[in-house]
Amino acid sequence: MKKLTAIFTVLLLLAMTIPAMAASAINQDGYYKGIKLCGRVKVVEHFGDIKIKYVNSFPGVE
């Protein structure tokens, strides 16, 4: 019974961590949805390619 509980716990932890690892939208080469994240940036009011969230404190924390 302890072995079954341990296996179930490991599977549950893996099931929760794998989607979190895949949630990163920026790949290793620096692309986001086929757009290379480098070069010039133009801020537009409507119909932008990428939406951002501008924060003053605690960047990167959701």
Buried (B, 14 or more C-beta within 10 A) or exposed (E): EEEEEEEEEEEEEEEEEEEEEEEEEEEEEEEEEEEEEEEEEEEEEEEEEEEEEEEEEEEEEE
